Amino acid sequence: MTTPTPERIAGITVPDTALVHDATAFVRDATDDLLFHHSRRVFLWGMLKAAARGLDVDPELAYVGGLFHDLGLTTGHASKDQRFEIDGADVAHGFLLDHGRSAAEAREVWLGIALHTTPAIPLHLSPEVAVVTLGVETDVLGLDLDEITPEQREEVVAAHPRPDFKNRILQAFHDGMAHRPGTTFGTMNDDVLAHFDPTFVRGDFVEVIRGNPWPE
């Protein structure tokens, strides 16, 4: 019997494990094509950037971090009162524990997902935390594309296309957060709500301080 060849894209091998197969099936079922292909690209870009920076990353943990990072934008996993990043982080944490990974490993992936829209900080933490942000910043913001060769970019996008991605991902962000605008306070996510809704009023950090219950 012939042994199946592990999936390999742009030099990155997708782990051929039960955990990875289950993660793929879970996210494929929960997301549309836009978020599924984006999430797979996030894993691939993150691994390519990690390799370019000499980071040693557990590929299974990186895969779950990449695939689950936007689950909080989906109707099946979106809460009403917390940031979408935390929704996805919570699902990934439980998934990893259910698949035999340690509490410490699940916590690293939780942090990677929960912090993936928080600039700079993840890059000072473990590779399993940083790899999610590296992938997201590449796919959404186009940062440091010079660390990935044109050939690698072409191969990843051929496997996971991104038609009209900029506009479609902005719409997905809005749709996943519009029902909980207060959760965007203090984050870049309020830019998205302000873009789509001219009546949206941002929280004001200065006024929160000035209006708090301390008497002075």
C-alpha positions in Angstrom: 0.0 0.0 0.0 1.3 3.4 -1.0 1.9 5.9 1.9 0.2 9.2 1.2 2.5 12.1 0.5 2.2 14.8 3.2 0.8 18.1 1.8 3.6 20.6 1.1 3.1 24.2 0.0 5.9 26.6 -0.7 8.3 24.4 1.2 6.1 24.2 4.3 4.8 20.7 5.2 1.3 20.5 6.7 1.6 18.0 9.5 -0.1 14.7 8.5 -1.6 14.0 12.0 -5.0 13.3 13.4 -5.0 16.6 15.3 -4.3 18.6 12.1 -6.9 16.6 10.1 -9.5 17.2 12.8 -8.6 20.9 12.9 -9.0 21.3 9.2 -12.4 19.6 9.2 -13.5 21.6 12.2 -12.6 25.0 10.6 -13.7 24.0 7.1 -17.2 23.2 8.6 -17.3 26.4 10.6 -16.1 29.0 8.0 -16.8 30.1 4.5 -14.2 30.0 1.7 -12.9 33.5 2.6 -12.0 32.7 6.2 -10.8 29.1 5.5 -8.3 30.1 2.8 -7.2 33.2 4.8 -6.6 31.0 7.8 -4.6 28.4 5.9 -2.5 31.2 4.4 -1.9 32.6 7.9 -0.4 29.3 8.9 1.8 29.1 5.8 2.9 32.7 5.9 3.6 32.4 9.7 5.7 29.3 9.2 7.6 30.9 6.3 8.3 34.1 8.3 9.3 32.0 11.4 11.8 30.1 9.3 13.2 33.3 7.8 13.7 34.6 11.4 15.2 31.4 12.8 12.2 30.6 15.1 11.6 27.0 16.0 7.8 26.5 16.0 5.7 23.5 16.8 3.9 23.0 13.5 0.8 21.5 15.0 0.4 24.4 17.4 1.1 26.8 14.6 -1.6 25.1 12.5 -4.3 25.4 15.1 -3.3 29.0 15.9 -3.6 29.9 12.2 -6.8 28.0 11.5 -8.7 29.0 14.6 -7.6 32.7 14.8 -10.8 34.1 13.1 -13.4 31.6 14.4 -14.8 34.3 16.6 -16.0 36.1 13.5 -18.3 33.2 12.6 -21.9 32.9 13.7 -21.3 29.5 15.4 -18.6 30.8 17.6 -19.2 34.5 18.1 -20.1 35.6 21.6 -22.1 38.8 22.4 -19.8 40.4 25.0 -16.1 39.6 24.4 -13.6 40.3 21.7 -13.8 38.0 18.7 -10.1 37.1 19.2 -10.9 35.7 22.6 -13.8 33.6 21.2 -11.4 31.9 18.7 -8.8 31.5 21.4 -11.2 29.8 23.7 -12.3 27.3 21.0 -8.7 26.5 20.1 -7.7 26.0 23.8 -10.5 23.4 24.3 -9.7 21.7 21.0 -6.1 21.2 21.9 -6.8 19.9 25.4 -9.4 17.5 23.8 -6.6 16.3 21.5 -4.1 15.5 24.2 -1.9 18.6 24.1 -0.8 20.0 27.5 -2.4 22.9 29.3 0.8 25.0 28.7 0.7 24.3 25.0 -3.0 25.2 24.8 -2.3 28.4 26.6 0.4 29.4 24.2 -2.0 29.0 21.3 -4.7 30.9 23.2 -2.3 33.8 23.6 -1.3 33.7 20.0 -4.9 34.0 18.9 -6.1 36.4 21.6 -3.2 38.8 20.8 -3.1 38.6 17.1 -4.6 42.1 16.6 -2.4 43.6 19.3 0.7 45.1 17.6 4.2 44.2 18.6 3.6 42.3 21.9 3.2 38.8 20.4 6.6 39.1 18.7 8.2 39.3 22.1 6.6 36.1 23.3 7.1 32.4 22.4 7.3 31.3 18.7 3.9 29.7 19.0 2.4 33.0 20.0 4.4 35.1 17.5 3.7 32.8 14.5 0.0 33.7 14.4 0.7 37.4 14.3 3.4 36.9 11.7 0.9 35.2 9.4 -1.9 37.7 10.0 0.3 40.7 9.4 1.5 39.2 6.2 -1.9 38.3 4.8 -3.9 41.3 6.0 -1.4 44.1 6.2 1.3 43.0 3.7 4.1 43.6 6.3 7.6 42.4 5.5 6.8 40.6 2.3 10.4 40.7 1.4 10.9 37.8 3.8 8.9 35.6 1.5 10.1 35.0 -2.1 7.8 35.8 -5.1 7.8 32.0 -5.9 6.6 31.2 -2.3 3.9 33.8 -2.5 2.7 32.5 -5.9 2.5 28.9 -4.6 0.6 29.8 -1.4 -1.9 32.0 -3.3 -2.4 29.3 -6.0 -3.3 26.8 -3.2 -5.4 29.3 -1.3 -6.6 32.1 -3.6 -7.5 35.6 -2.3 -9.9 37.2 -4.8 -10.9 40.7 -3.7 -9.5 39.8 -0.3 -9.0 43.3 1.1 -12.6 44.3 0.7 -14.0 40.9 1.7 -12.0 40.5 4.9 -13.0 44.0 5.9 -16.6 43.1 5.4 -16.1 39.9 7.4 -14.5 41.9 10.3 -17.5 44.2 10.3 -20.1 41.5 10.2 -18.4 39.7 13.1 -18.1 42.7 15.3 -21.1 45.0 14.5 -23.3 43.3 17.2 -20.7 43.9 19.9 -19.2 47.4 19.2 -18.1 47.9 22.8 -15.6 45.1 22.5 -13.6 47.1 20.0 -12.7 49.8 22.5 -8.9 50.2 22.8 -8.2 48.1 19.7 -7.7 48.8 16.0 -11.0 47.0 15.3 -12.9 50.2 16.0 -11.5 51.5 12.7 -13.5 48.9 10.9 -16.8 49.8 12.6 -16.2 53.5 11.9 -15.5 52.8 8.3 -18.7 50.9 7.7 -21.0 52.9 10.0 -20.8 56.7 10.1 -23.0 56.7 13.3 -20.5 54.6 15.2 -19.1 56.4 18.3 -15.6 55.3 19.4 -14.8 55.0 23.1 -12.6 57.7 24.4 -9.8 56.7 26.7 -9.4 60.2 28.0 -13.0 60.6 28.9 -13.0 57.2 30.6 -10.3 58.4 32.9 -11.9 61.9 33.4 -15.3 60.4 34.1 -14.4 57.5 36.4 -15.8 57.4 39.9 -12.7 58.7 41.7 -13.7 62.0 43.3 -10.7 64.1 42.4 
